[in-house]
Each structure stands twice: as C-alpha cells, then as structure tokens.
Amino acid sequence: KVLGISYGATEKEVNKAYRTLAKKYHPDLHPGDKEAERKTKYLRYLESKREKIQAEMKVQRQMQKR
C-alpha cells in the first residue's frame, strides 16, 4: 500500500517502487524539508522490515528443499 504496488507484487517490483520513493524523498534533494525527512525515515523502516521478511522466506525455501 505504501509503495503503491499490489499485495502480490514480485520482489523486483517492490525494489523498484522502494527505490523510486527513496529517490523522490531523499533529504539531499529536499534540504530542510521535514516531511521529506520523515518519509525517508519511514522508508528506511520499511526496508528493514522487507529485509527481515526476505530472510524468513529464504529460510522457508531452504527448509522446503529438504
């Protein structure tokens, strides 16, 4: 929802949407803009959650191969 993509989006689509928003709200492009700074922090939070989910999915795939 936040990234503007569907629930069943591929990893490639998620990465592209994340990078687009990260570039759009990057603090270097909007110096002094508190809203852009807030959105950048939120995107970093989402990125950490995404990485955690990917790690869990990788473990699940490895378990299924056994």
All heavy atoms as TSV, in Angstrom:
chain	resi	resn	atom	element	x	y	z
A	1	LYS	N	N	0.830	-1.192	0.000
A	1	LYS	CA	C	0.000	0.000	0.000
A	1	LYS	C	C	0.878	1.260	0.000
A	1	LYS	O	O	0.660	2.168	-0.783
A	1	LYS	CB	C	-0.931	-0.020	1.206
A	1	LYS	CG	C	-1.903	1.120	1.246
A	1	LYS	CD	C	-2.847	0.969	2.425
A	1	LYS	CE	C	-3.738	2.171	2.527
A	1	LYS	NZ	N	-4.638	2.048	3.648
A	2	VAL	N	N	1.839	1.291	0.875
A	2	VAL	CA	C	2.705	2.468	0.989
A	2	VAL	C	C	3.522	2.673	-0.277
A	2	VAL	O	O	3.697	3.797	-0.742
A	2	VAL	CB	C	3.651	2.327	2.205
A	2	VAL	CG1	C	4.655	3.460	2.249
A	2	VAL	CG2	C	2.853	2.290	3.489
A	3	LEU	N	N	3.992	1.581	-0.856
A	3	LEU	CA	C	4.827	1.680	-2.045
A	3	LEU	C	C	4.022	1.857	-3.330
A	3	LEU	O	O	4.580	2.098	-4.380
A	3	LEU	CB	C	5.722	0.447	-2.164
A	3	LEU	CG	C	6.746	0.263	-1.048
A	3	LEU	CD1	C	7.501	-1.041	-1.241
A	3	LEU	CD2	C	7.706	1.423	-0.977
A	4	GLY	N	N	2.712	1.723	-3.234
A	4	GLY	CA	C	1.862	1.896	-4.404
A	4	GLY	C	C	1.867	0.695	-5.333
A	4	GLY	O	O	1.703	0.840	-6.542
A	5	ILE	N	N	2.049	-0.496	-4.772
A	5	ILE	CA	C	2.052	-1.713	-5.566
A	5	ILE	C	C	1.054	-2.698	-4.965
A	5	ILE	O	O	0.636	-2.549	-3.828
A	5	ILE	CB	C	3.449	-2.355	-5.637
A	5	ILE	CG1	C	4.007	-2.575	-4.232
A	5	ILE	CG2	C	4.392	-1.516	-6.468
A	5	ILE	CD1	C	5.352	-3.253	-4.198
A	6	SER	N	N	0.716	-3.719	-5.741
A	6	SER	CA	C	-0.258	-4.698	-5.269
A	6	SER	C	C	0.364	-5.639	-4.242
A	6	SER	O	O	1.585	-5.766	-4.154
A	6	SER	CB	C	-0.806	-5.502	-6.438
A	6	SER	OG	O	0.217	-6.289	-7.001
A	7	TYR	N	N	-0.472	-6.315	-3.497
A	7	TYR	CA	C	-0.036	-7.234	-2.447
A	7	TYR	C	C	0.829	-8.363	-3.000
A	7	TYR	O	O	1.806	-8.753	-2.406
A	7	TYR	CB	C	-1.247	-7.808	-1.710
A	7	TYR	CG	C	-0.873	-8.757	-0.605
A	7	TYR	CD1	C	-0.373	-8.283	0.604
A	7	TYR	CD2	C	-1.002	-10.125	-0.772
A	7	TYR	CE1	C	-0.024	-9.148	1.618
A	7	TYR	CE2	C	-0.651	-11.000	0.235
A	7	TYR	CZ	C	-0.166	-10.507	1.435
A	7	TYR	OH	O	0.192	-11.361	2.437
A	8	GLY	N	N	0.505	-8.852	-4.147
A	8	GLY	CA	C	1.225	-9.975	-4.740
A	8	GLY	C	C	2.366	-9.560	-5.654
A	8	GLY	O	O	2.784	-10.320	-6.509
A	9	ALA	N	N	2.897	-8.379	-5.460
A	9	ALA	CA	C	3.966	-7.864	-6.322
A	9	ALA	C	C	5.226	-8.712	-6.193
A	9	ALA	O	O	5.498	-9.284	-5.141
A	9	ALA	CB	C	4.285	-6.421	-5.955
A	10	THR	N	N	5.965	-8.773	-7.280
A	10	THR	CA	C	7.217	-9.521	-7.261
A	10	THR	C	C	8.284	-8.731	-6.506
A	10	THR	O	O	8.130	-7.532	-6.257
A	10	THR	CB	C	7.727	-9.773	-8.689
A	10	THR	OG1	O	8.054	-8.513	-9.284
A	10	THR	CG2	C	6.705	-10.518	-9.527
A	11	GLU	N	N	9.356	-9.421	-6.156
A	11	GLU	CA	C	10.453	-8.760	-5.448
A	11	GLU	C	C	11.041	-7.628	-6.295
A	11	GLU	O	O	11.381	-6.566	-5.776
A	11	GLU	CB	C	11.538	-9.786	-5.115
A	11	GLU	CG	C	12.647	-9.214	-4.264
A	11	GLU	CD	C	13.650	-10.262	-3.839
A	11	GLU	OE1	O	13.366	-11.459	-3.910
A	11	GLU	OE2	O	14.744	-9.851	-3.418
A	12	LYS	N	N	11.119	-7.840	-7.580
A	12	LYS	CA	C	11.644	-6.817	-8.491
A	12	LYS	C	C	10.756	-5.565	-8.471
A	12	LYS	O	O	11.262	-4.439	-8.432
A	12	LYS	CB	C	11.729	-7.392	-9.908
A	12	LYS	CG	C	12.412	-6.503	-10.894
A	12	LYS	CD	C	12.562	-7.205	-12.239
A	12	LYS	CE	C	13.259	-6.311	-13.237
A	12	LYS	NZ	N	13.448	-6.977	-14.533
A	13	GLU	N	N	9.443	-5.751	-8.474
A	13	GLU	CA	C	8.509	-4.623	-8.425
A	13	GLU	C	C	8.618	-3.869	-7.101
A	13	GLU	O	O	8.569	-2.640	-7.071
A	13	GLU	CB	C	7.076	-5.108	-8.631
A	13	GLU	CG	C	6.792	-5.620	-10.021
A	13	GLU	CD	C	5.448	-6.311	-10.133
A	13	GLU	OE1	O	5.012	-6.972	-9.171
A	13	GLU	OE2	O	4.829	-6.194	-11.202
A	14	VAL	N	N	8.785	-4.618	-6.013
A	14	VAL	CA	C	8.920	-3.999	-4.691
A	14	VAL	C	C	10.190	-3.162	-4.638
A	14	VAL	O	O	10.175	-2.008	-4.189
A	14	VAL	CB	C	8.932	-5.070	-3.574
A	14	VAL	CG1	C	9.279	-4.448	-2.231
A	14	VAL	CG2	C	7.588	-5.766	-3.503
A	15	ASN	N	N	11.297	-3.727	-5.112
A	15	ASN	CA	C	12.564	-2.999	-5.103
A	15	ASN	C	C	12.489	-1.724	-5.940
A	15	ASN	O	O	12.983	-0.673	-5.534
A	15	ASN	CB	C	13.699	-3.881	-5.609
A	15	ASN	CG	C	14.067	-4.961	-4.632
A	15	ASN	OD1	O	13.824	-4.836	-3.432
A	15	ASN	ND2	N	14.650	-6.039	-5.123
A	16	LYS	N	N	11.864	-1.818	-7.103
A	16	LYS	CA	C	11.742	-0.656	-7.986
A	16	LYS	C	C	10.905	0.441	-7.323
A	16	LYS	O	O	11.275	1.617	-7.341
A	16	LYS	CB	C	11.120	-1.062	-9.320
A	16	LYS	CG	C	11.023	0.074	-10.298
A	16	LYS	CD	C	10.447	-0.386	-11.617
A	16	LYS	CE	C	10.333	0.790	-12.577
A	16	LYS	NZ	N	9.735	0.393	-13.850
A	17	ALA	N	N	9.787	0.061	-6.723
A	17	ALA	CA	C	8.920	1.034	-6.058
A	17	ALA	C	C	9.641	1.688	-4.877
A	17	ALA	O	O	9.549	2.901	-4.676
A	17	ALA	CB	C	7.636	0.361	-5.586
A	18	TYR	N	N	10.376	0.879	-4.114
A	18	TYR	CA	C	11.122	1.415	-2.978
A	18	TYR	C	C	12.159	2.423	-3.451
A	18	TYR	O	O	12.263	3.519	-2.905
A	18	TYR	CB	C	11.801	0.287	-2.196
A	18	TYR	CG	C	12.703	0.821	-1.124
A	18	TYR	CD1	C	12.184	1.243	0.092
A	18	TYR	CD2	C	14.066	0.944	-1.328
A	18	TYR	CE1	C	12.997	1.764	1.082
A	18	TYR	CE2	C	14.891	1.464	-0.358
A	18	TYR	CZ	C	14.353	1.871	0.846
A	18	TYR	OH	O	15.165	2.399	1.795
A	19	ARG	N	N	12.931	2.060	-4.453
A	19	ARG	CA	C	13.976	2.967	-4.954
A	19	ARG	C	C	13.392	4.268	-5.494
A	19	ARG	O	O	13.954	5.338	-5.290
A	19	ARG	CB	C	14.799	2.270	-6.036
A	19	ARG	CG	C	15.821	1.335	-5.463
A	19	ARG	CD	C	16.816	0.897	-6.535
A	19	ARG	NE	N	17.063	-0.522	-6.342
A	19	ARG	CZ	C	16.563	-1.499	-7.083
A	19	ARG	NH1	N	15.807	-1.228	-8.117
A	19	ARG	NH2	N	16.821	-2.754	-6.816
A	20	THR	N	N	12.259	4.164	-6.169
A	20	THR	CA	C	11.603	5.359	-6.705
A	20	THR	C	C	11.210	6.316	-5.585
A	20	THR	O	O	11.484	7.516	-5.661
A	20	THR	CB	C	10.357	4.971	-7.523
A	20	THR	OG1	O	10.758	4.116	-8.589
A	20	THR	CG2	C	9.666	6.192	-8.080
A	21	LEU	N	N	10.582	5.782	-4.532
A	21	LEU	CA	C	10.180	6.637	-3.412
A	21	LEU	C	C	11.386	7.154	-2.627
A	21	LEU	O	O	11.393	8.296	-2.176
A	21	LEU	CB	C	9.235	5.878	-2.481
A	21	LEU	CG	C	7.829	5.670	-3.000
A	21	LEU	CD1	C	7.008	4.858	-2.008
A	21	LEU	CD2	C	7.144	7.005	-3.259
A	22	ALA	N	N	12.401	6.316	-2.478
A	22	ALA	CA	C	13.600	6.742	-1.754
A	22	ALA	C	C	14.268	7.914	-2.474
A	22	ALA	O	O	14.716	8.872	-1.837
A	22	ALA	CB	C	14.574	5.585	-1.609
A	23	LYS	N	N	14.309	7.846	-3.792
A	23	LYS	CA	C	14.897	8.934	-4.567
A	23	LYS	C	C	14.013	10.187	-4.484
A	23	LYS	O	O	14.508	11.296	-4.338
A	23	LYS	CB	C	15.057	8.509	-6.023
A	23	LYS	CG	C	15.738	9.556	-6.885
A	23	LYS	CD	C	15.798	9.132	-8.335
A	23	LYS	CE	C	17.105	8.447	-8.610
A	23	LYS	NZ	N	17.296	8.172	-10.047
A	24	LYS	N	N	12.708	9.987	-4.554
A	24	LYS	CA	C	11.761	11.111	-4.533
A	24	LYS	C	C	11.860	11.913	-3.236
A	24	LYS	O	O	11.784	13.146	-3.251
A	24	LYS	CB	C	10.336	10.576	-4.699
A	24	LYS	CG	C	9.274	11.643	-4.715
A	24	LYS	CD	C	7.902	11.033	-4.944
A	24	LYS	CE	C	6.822	12.078	-4.945
A	24	LYS	NZ	N	5.501	11.496	-5.204
A	25	TYR	N	N	12.055	11.235	-2.106
A	25	TYR	CA	C	12.067	11.912	-0.815
A	25	TYR	C	C	13.457	12.030	-0.197
A	25	TYR	O	O	13.582	12.325	0.982
A	25	TYR	CB	C	11.136	11.180	0.161
A	25	TYR	CG	C	9.694	11.249	-0.274
A	25	TYR	CD1	C	9.011	10.109	-0.657
A	25	TYR	CD2	C	9.030	12.464	-0.322
A	25	TYR	CE1	C	7.693	10.177	-1.068
A	25	TYR	CE2	C	7.710	12.538	-0.729
A	25	TYR	CZ	C	7.055	11.396	-1.101
A	25	TYR	OH	O	5.756	11.468	-1.507
A	26	HIS	N	N	14.500	11.802	-0.974
A	26	HIS	CA	C	15.859	11.854	-0.433
A	26	HIS	C	C	16.144	13.244	0.144
A	26	HIS	O	O	15.880	14.263	-0.485
A	26	HIS	CB	C	16.878	11.514	-1.518
A	26	HIS	CG	C	18.214	11.177	-0.960
A	26	HIS	ND1	N	19.100	12.131	-0.562
A	26	HIS	CD2	C	18.793	9.984	-0.719
A	26	HIS	CE1	C	20.186	11.544	-0.098
A	26	HIS	NE2	N	20.023	10.234	-0.182
A	27	PRO	N	N	16.694	13.310	1.364
A	27	PRO	CA	C	16.937	14.594	2.031
A	27	PRO	C	C	17.886	15.522	1.266
A	27	PRO	O	O	17.777	16.738	1.364
A	27	PRO	CB	C	17.544	14.215	3.384
A	27	PRO	CG	C	17.423	12.768	3.516
A	27	PRO	CD	C	17.050	12.187	2.204
A	28	ASP	N	N	18.803	14.960	0.498
A	28	ASP	CA	C	19.716	15.805	-0.278
A	28	ASP	C	C	18.990	16.569	-1.375
A	28	ASP	O	O	19.432	17.643	-1.799
A	28	ASP	CB	C	20.833	14.967	-0.901
A	28	ASP	CG	C	21.817	14.451	0.137
A	28	ASP	OD1	O	21.790	14.961	1.285
A	28	ASP	OD2	O	22.599	13.546	-0.190
A	29	LEU	N	N	17.883	16.025	-1.839
A	29	LEU	CA	C	17.097	16.701	-2.872
A	29	LEU	C	C	16.111	17.708	-2.279
A	29	LEU	O	O	15.582	18.557	-2.994
A	29	LEU	CB	C	16.336	15.672	-3.713
A	29	LEU	CG	C	17.191	14.666	-4.477
A	29	LEU	CD1	C	16.300	13.651	-5.184
A	29	LEU	CD2	C	18.096	15.364	-5.472
A	30	HIS	N	N	15.857	17.597	-0.970
A	30	HIS	CA	C	14.904	18.464	-0.281
A	30	HIS	C	C	15.502	18.944	1.046
A	30	HIS	O	O	15.010	18.600	2.123
A	30	HIS	CB	C	13.591	17.708	-0.005
A	30	HIS	CG	C	12.975	17.107	-1.222
A	30	HIS	ND1	N	12.294	17.843	-2.142
A	30	HIS	CD2	C	12.981	15.829	-1.688
A	30	HIS	CE1	C	11.882	17.055	-3.115
A	30	HIS	NE2	N	12.294	15.827	-2.860
A	31	PRO	N	N	16.555	19.746	0.983
A	31	PRO	CA	C	17.179	20.194	2.239
A	31	PRO	C	C	16.217	21.015	3.090
A	31	PRO	O	O	15.530	21.909	2.595
A	31	PRO	CB	C	18.372	21.029	1.780
A	31	PRO	CG	C	18.134	21.352	0.354
A	31	PRO	CD	C	17.193	20.323	-0.182
A	32	GLY	N	N	16.137	20.659	4.367
A	32	GLY	CA	C	15.283	21.396	5.297
A	32	GLY	C	C	13.814	21.011	5.268
A	32	GLY	O	O	13.030	21.529	6.052
A	33	ASP	N	N	13.426	20.120	4.377
A	33	ASP	CA	C	12.017	19.701	4.281
A	33	ASP	C	C	11.760	18.597	5.299
A	33	ASP	O	O	12.211	17.460	5.141
A	33	ASP	CB	C	11.717	19.212	2.866
A	33	ASP	CG	C	10.255	18.864	2.652
A	33	ASP	OD1	O	9.483	18.825	3.629
A	33	ASP	OD2	O	9.887	18.640	1.487
A	34	LYS	N	N	11.042	18.912	6.352
A	34	LYS	CA	C	10.774	17.952	7.427
A	34	LYS	C	C	9.904	16.791	6.955
A	34	LYS	O	O	10.065	15.668	7.410
A	34	LYS	CB	C	10.116	18.653	8.626
A	34	LYS	CG	C	11.005	19.682	9.278
A	34	LYS	CD	C	12.220	19.020	9.898
A	34	LYS	CE	C	13.103	20.064	10.562
A	34	LYS	NZ	N	14.327	19.503	11.083
A	35	GLU	N	N	8.981	17.050	6.054
A	35	GLU	CA	C	8.121	15.989	5.530
A	35	GLU	C	C	8.941	14.965	4.749
A	35	GLU	O	O	8.761	13.764	4.903
A	35	GLU	CB	C	7.015	16.572	4.646
A	35	GLU	CG	C	6.039	15.554	4.115
A	35	GLU	CD	C	5.176	14.916	5.193
A	35	GLU	OE1	O	5.113	15.426	6.322
A	35	GLU	OE2	O	4.560	13.876	4.900
A	36	ALA	N	N	9.857	15.442	3.907
A	36	ALA	CA	C	10.716	14.531	3.153
A	36	ALA	C	C	11.602	13.728	4.104
A	36	ALA	O	O	11.820	12.537	3.907
A	36	ALA	CB	C	11.570	15.310	2.160
A	37	GLU	N	N	12.091	14.371	5.153
A	37	GLU	CA	C	12.918	13.686	6.145
A	37	GLU	C	C	12.115	12.592	6.863
A	37	GLU	O	O	12.609	11.479	7.062
A	37	GLU	CB	C	13.427	14.700	7.159
A	37	GLU	CG	C	14.416	14.148	8.146
A	37	GLU	CD	C	14.931	15.233	9.082
A	37	GLU	OE1	O	15.243	16.337	8.616
A	37	GLU	OE2	O	15.012	14.946	10.293
A	38	ARG	N	N	10.880	12.907	7.216
A	38	ARG	CA	C	10.017	11.939	7.886
A	38	ARG	C	C	9.734	10.743	6.977
A	38	ARG	O	O	9.800	9.585	7.401
A	38	ARG	CB	C	8.704	12.608	8.301
A	38	ARG	CG	C	7.772	11.717	9.106
A	38	ARG	CD	C	6.436	12.387	9.389
A	38	ARG	NE	N	5.638	12.590	8.188
A	38	ARG	CZ	C	4.935	11.641	7.566
A	38	ARG	NH1	N	4.933	10.418	8.015
A	38	ARG	NH2	N	4.241	11.910	6.484
A	39	LYS	N	N	9.444	11.008	5.717
A	39	LYS	CA	C	9.147	9.929	4.782
A	39	LYS	C	C	10.380	9.070	4.518
A	39	LYS	O	O	10.271	7.853	4.371
A	39	LYS	CB	C	8.583	10.483	3.481
A	39	LYS	CG	C	7.162	10.989	3.652
A	39	LYS	CD	C	6.551	11.437	2.366
A	39	LYS	CE	C	5.126	11.905	2.617
A	39	LYS	NZ	N	4.460	12.266	1.381
A	40	THR	N	N	11.552	9.689	4.486
A	40	THR	CA	C	12.790	8.931	4.298
A	40	THR	C	C	13.017	7.982	5.468
A	40	THR	O	O	13.386	6.824	5.279
A	40	THR	CB	C	13.988	9.886	4.139
A	40	THR	OG1	O	13.782	10.700	2.982
A	40	THR	CG2	C	15.283	9.124	3.979
A	41	LYS	N	N	12.777	8.453	6.681
A	41	LYS	CA	C	12.931	7.597	7.858
A	41	LYS	C	C	11.938	6.440	7.808
A	41	LYS	O	O	12.279	5.302	8.143
A	41	LYS	CB	C	12.736	8.405	9.138
A	41	LYS	CG	C	13.892	9.317	9.441
A	41	LYS	CD	C	13.664	10.093	10.713
A	41	LYS	CE	C	14.811	11.053	10.972
A	41	LYS	NZ	N	14.583	11.847	12.186
A	42	TYR	N	N	10.727	6.710	7.374
A	42	TYR	CA	C	9.714	5.658	7.271
A	42	TYR	C	C	10.113	4.632	6.211
A	42	TYR	O	O	9.952	3.428	6.408
A	42	TYR	CB	C	8.347	6.268	6.960
A	42	TYR	CG	C	7.230	5.253	6.961
A	42	TYR	CD1	C	6.877	4.581	8.119
A	42	TYR	CD2	C	6.540	4.957	5.799
A	42	TYR	CE1	C	5.867	3.631	8.130
A	42	TYR	CE2	C	5.519	4.022	5.795
A	42	TYR	CZ	C	5.184	3.367	6.959
A	42	TYR	OH	O	4.187	2.430	6.960
A	43	LEU	N	N	10.670	5.097	5.093
A	43	LEU	CA	C	11.109	4.181	4.047
A	43	LEU	C	C	12.255	3.295	4.556
A	43	LEU	O	O	12.327	2.116	4.223
A	43	LEU	CB	C	11.545	4.950	2.804
A	43	LEU	CG	C	10.410	5.521	1.958
A	43	LEU	CD1	C	10.958	6.441	0.879
A	43	LEU	CD2	C	9.593	4.411	1.338
A	44	ARG	N	N	13.127	3.847	5.361
A	44	ARG	CA	C	14.207	3.033	5.951
A	44	ARG	C	C	13.617	1.958	6.861
A	44	ARG	O	O	14.093	0.828	6.892
A	44	ARG	CB	C	15.178	3.917	6.727
A	44	ARG	CG	C	16.051	4.751	5.832
A	44	ARG	CD	C	17.059	5.536	6.642
A	44	ARG	NE	N	17.721	6.500	5.783
A	44	ARG	CZ	C	18.003	7.726	6.132
A	44	ARG	NH1	N	17.706	8.157	7.352
A	44	ARG	NH2	N	18.610	8.537	5.298
A	45	TYR	N	N	12.607	2.319	7.608
A	45	TYR	CA	C	11.917	1.355	8.478
A	45	TYR	C	C	11.305	0.235	7.637
A	45	TYR	O	O	11.440	-0.951	7.957
A	45	TYR	CB	C	10.849	2.078	9.298
A	45	TYR	CG	C	9.870	1.165	9.975
A	45	TYR	CD1	C	10.216	0.477	11.137
A	45	TYR	CD2	C	8.595	0.990	9.462
A	45	TYR	CE1	C	9.320	-0.368	11.753
A	45	TYR	CE2	C	7.688	0.145	10.072
A	45	TYR	CZ	C	8.057	-0.530	11.224
A	45	TYR	OH	O	7.159	-1.374	11.823
A	46	LEU	N	N	10.635	0.611	6.554
A	46	LEU	CA	C	10.034	-0.387	5.673
A	46	LEU	C	C	11.095	-1.295	5.062
A	46	LEU	O	O	10.890	-2.498	4.927
A	46	LEU	CB	C	9.234	0.289	4.556
A	46	LEU	CG	C	7.957	1.004	4.963
A	46	LEU	CD1	C	7.336	1.684	3.759
A	46	LEU	CD2	C	6.977	0.049	5.596
A	47	GLU	N	N	12.226	-0.725	4.703
A	47	GLU	CA	C	13.313	-1.511	4.127
A	47	GLU	C	C	13.805	-2.560	5.124
A	47	GLU	O	O	14.049	-3.715	4.753
A	47	GLU	CB	C	14.464	-0.596	3.707
A	47	GLU	CG	C	15.676	-1.331	3.172
A	47	GLU	CD	C	15.453	-2.039	1.853
A	47	GLU	OE1	O	14.389	-1.861	1.228
A	47	GLU	OE2	O	16.341	-2.794	1.447
A	48	SER	N	N	13.927	-2.188	6.382
A	48	SER	CA	C	14.385	-3.159	7.380
A	48	SER	C	C	13.371	-4.286	7.539
A	48	SER	O	O	13.748	-5.451	7.689
A	48	SER	CB	C	14.655	-2.470	8.722
A	48	SER	OG	O	13.467	-2.025	9.322
A	49	LYS	N	N	12.096	-3.960	7.493
A	49	LYS	CA	C	11.049	-4.988	7.577
A	49	LYS	C	C	11.091	-5.900	6.356
A	49	LYS	O	O	10.949	-7.112	6.467
A	49	LYS	CB	C	9.659	-4.354	7.689
A	49	LYS	CG	C	9.432	-3.630	8.981
A	49	LYS	CD	C	9.460	-4.596	10.135
A	49	LYS	CE	C	9.148	-3.902	11.425
A	49	LYS	NZ	N	9.292	-4.802	12.565
A	50	ARG	N	N	11.303	-5.313	5.183
A	50	ARG	CA	C	11.372	-6.087	3.939
A	50	ARG	C	C	12.538	-7.067	3.998
A	50	ARG	O	O	12.403	-8.235	3.620
A	50	ARG	CB	C	11.514	-5.168	2.737
A	50	ARG	CG	C	11.470	-5.898	1.400
A	50	ARG	CD	C	11.752	-4.967	0.246
A	50	ARG	NE	N	13.115	-4.516	0.249
A	50	ARG	CZ	C	14.147	-5.214	-0.251
A	50	ARG	NH1	N	13.954	-6.405	-0.748
A	50	ARG	NH2	N	15.354	-4.724	-0.239
A	51	GLU	N	N	13.675	-6.603	4.492
A	51	GLU	CA	C	14.848	-7.475	4.587
A	51	GLU	C	C	14.587	-8.641	5.538
A	51	GLU	O	O	14.996	-9.771	5.263
A	51	GLU	CB	C	16.066	-6.673	5.055
A	51	GLU	CG	C	16.589	-5.730	4.004
A	51	GLU	CD	C	17.666	-4.803	4.518
A	51	GLU	OE1	O	17.955	-4.798	5.737
A	51	GLU	OE2	O	18.230	-4.066	3.691
A	52	LYS	N	N	13.899	-8.376	6.631
A	52	LYS	CA	C	13.579	-9.431	7.591
A	52	LYS	C	C	12.661	-10.475	6.953
A	52	LYS	O	O	12.873	-11.678	7.093
A	52	LYS	CB	C	12.918	-8.834	8.824
A	52	LYS	CG	C	12.610	-9.834	9.896
A	52	LYS	CD	C	11.988	-9.184	11.113
A	52	LYS	CE	C	11.650	-10.222	12.160
A	52	LYS	NZ	N	11.009	-9.645	13.331
A	53	ILE	N	N	11.654	-10.016	6.227
A	53	ILE	CA	C	10.721	-10.926	5.562
A	53	ILE	C	C	11.452	-11.761	4.511
A	53	ILE	O	O	11.234	-12.964	4.392
A	53	ILE	CB	C	9.543	-10.146	4.942
A	53	ILE	CG1	C	8.671	-9.581	6.062
A	53	ILE	CG2	C	8.744	-11.022	3.990
A	53	ILE	CD1	C	7.633	-8.596	5.593
A	54	GLN	N	N	12.345	-11.127	3.751
A	54	GLN	CA	C	13.095	-11.865	2.734
A	54	GLN	C	C	13.958	-12.949	3.369
A	54	GLN	O	O	14.059	-14.051	2.833
A	54	GLN	CB	C	13.980	-10.913	1.925
A	54	GLN	CG	C	13.224	-10.136	0.890
A	54	GLN	CD	C	14.141	-9.245	0.080
A	54	GLN	OE1	O	15.121	-8.708	0.587
A	54	GLN	NE2	N	13.818	-9.074	-1.174
A	55	ALA	N	N	14.584	-12.652	4.495
A	55	ALA	CA	C	15.411	-13.637	5.183
A	55	ALA	C	C	14.560	-14.819	5.647
A	55	ALA	O	O	14.968	-15.982	5.505
A	55	ALA	CB	C	16.127	-12.996	6.365
A	56	GLU	N	N	13.384	-14.531	6.176
A	56	GLU	CA	C	12.480	-15.595	6.622
A	56	GLU	C	C	12.016	-16.447	5.440
A	56	GLU	O	O	11.934	-17.670	5.543
A	56	GLU	CB	C	11.280	-15.000	7.353
A	56	GLU	CG	C	11.621	-14.395	8.695
A	56	GLU	CD	C	10.461	-13.646	9.329
A	56	GLU	OE1	O	9.363	-13.586	8.735
A	56	GLU	OE2	O	10.663	-13.107	10.432
A	57	MET	N	N	11.737	-15.811	4.322
A	57	MET	CA	C	11.301	-16.543	3.140
A	57	MET	C	C	12.424	-17.431	2.608
A	57	MET	O	O	12.178	-18.548	2.153
A	57	MET	CB	C	10.817	-15.580	2.058
A	57	MET	CG	C	9.500	-14.905	2.405
A	57	MET	SD	S	9.009	-13.639	1.233
A	57	MET	CE	C	8.727	-14.601	-0.225
A	58	LYS	N	N	13.648	-16.951	2.676
A	58	LYS	CA	C	14.791	-17.732	2.224
A	58	LYS	C	C	14.946	-18.994	3.075
A	58	LYS	O	O	15.163	-20.087	2.544
A	58	LYS	CB	C	16.065	-16.890	2.306
A	58	LYS	CG	C	17.286	-17.586	1.787
A	58	LYS	CD	C	18.496	-16.677	1.830
A	58	LYS	CE	C	19.738	-17.383	1.325
A	58	LYS	NZ	N	20.916	-16.505	1.376
A	59	VAL	N	N	14.790	-18.849	4.380
A	59	VAL	CA	C	14.869	-19.997	5.281
A	59	VAL	C	C	13.756	-20.988	4.961
A	59	VAL	O	O	13.996	-22.206	4.898
A	59	VAL	CB	C	14.804	-19.553	6.762
A	59	VAL	CG1	C	14.623	-20.732	7.681
A	59	VAL	CG2	C	16.046	-18.763	7.128
A	60	GLN	N	N	12.557	-20.508	4.719
A	60	GLN	CA	C	11.432	-21.382	4.396
A	60	GLN	C	C	11.690	-22.146	3.097
A	60	GLN	O	O	11.399	-23.344	3.002
A	60	GLN	CB	C	10.141	-20.587	4.291
A	60	GLN	CG	C	9.616	-20.119	5.625
A	60	GLN	CD	C	8.353	-19.273	5.476
A	60	GLN	OE1	O	7.903	-18.993	4.383
A	60	GLN	NE2	N	7.795	-18.874	6.620
A	61	ARG	N	N	12.231	-21.467	2.092
A	61	ARG	CA	C	12.541	-22.133	0.811
A	61	ARG	C	C	13.580	-23.229	1.014
A	61	ARG	O	O	13.476	-24.315	0.448
A	61	ARG	CB	C	13.021	-21.124	-0.223
A	61	ARG	CG	C	11.929	-20.291	-0.843
A	61	ARG	CD	C	12.423	-19.544	-2.057
A	61	ARG	NE	N	13.514	-18.629	-1.752
A	61	ARG	CZ	C	13.384	-17.346	-1.464
A	61	ARG	NH1	N	12.187	-16.795	-1.441
A	61	ARG	NH2	N	14.443	-16.608	-1.217
A	62	GLN	N	N	14.588	-22.957	1.843
A	62	GLN	CA	C	15.623	-23.936	2.109
A	62	GLN	C	C	15.053	-25.147	2.858
A	62	GLN	O	O	15.443	-26.274	2.599
A	62	GLN	CB	C	16.768	-23.319	2.912
A	62	GLN	CG	C	17.578	-22.330	2.102
A	62	GLN	CD	C	18.618	-21.590	2.924
A	62	GLN	OE1	O	18.589	-21.631	4.156
A	62	GLN	NE2	N	19.514	-20.884	2.254
A	63	MET	N	N	14.129	-24.884	3.781
A	63	MET	CA	C	13.507	-25.972	4.537
A	63	MET	C	C	12.660	-26.847	3.609
A	63	MET	O	O	12.585	-28.056	3.783
A	63	MET	CB	C	12.640	-25.419	5.672
A	63	MET	CG	C	13.415	-24.652	6.718
A	63	MET	SD	S	14.396	-25.706	7.750
A	63	MET	CE	C	13.148	-26.310	8.847
A	64	GLN	N	N	12.004	-26.236	2.618
A	64	GLN	CA	C	11.156	-26.986	1.701
A	64	GLN	C	C	11.983	-27.885	0.767
A	64	GLN	O	O	11.518	-28.909	0.323
A	64	GLN	CB	C	10.299	-26.040	0.870
A	64	GLN	CG	C	9.209	-25.383	1.674
A	64	GLN	CD	C	8.424	-24.357	0.879
A	64	GLN	OE1	O	8.810	-24.011	-0.241
A	64	GLN	NE2	N	7.345	-23.852	1.445
A	65	LYS	N	N	13.215	-27.464	0.484
A	65	LYS	CA	C	14.064	-28.240	-0.399
A	65	LYS	C	C	14.522	-29.542	0.252
A	65	LYS	O	O	14.859	-30.482	-0.417
A	65	LYS	CB	C	15.290	-27.432	-0.809
A	65	LYS	CG	C	14.980	-26.326	-1.789
A	65	LYS	CD	C	16.225	-25.594	-2.192
A	65	LYS	CE	C	15.919	-24.470	-3.160
A	65	LYS	NZ	N	17.133	-23.746	-3.548
A	66	ARG	N	N	14.521	-29.593	1.547
A	66	ARG	CA	C	14.986	-30.777	2.272
A	66	ARG	C	C	14.005	-31.899	2.226
A	66	ARG	O	O	12.962	-32.029	2.072
A	66	ARG	CB	C	15.285	-30.439	3.736
A	66	ARG	CG	C	16.429	-29.492	3.829
A	66	ARG	CD	C	16.716	-29.207	5.262
A	66	ARG	NE	N	17.843	-28.263	5.329
A	66	ARG	CZ	C	18.336	-27.809	6.434
A	66	ARG	NH1	N	17.811	-28.144	7.584
A	66	ARG	NH2	N	19.339	-26.987	6.449
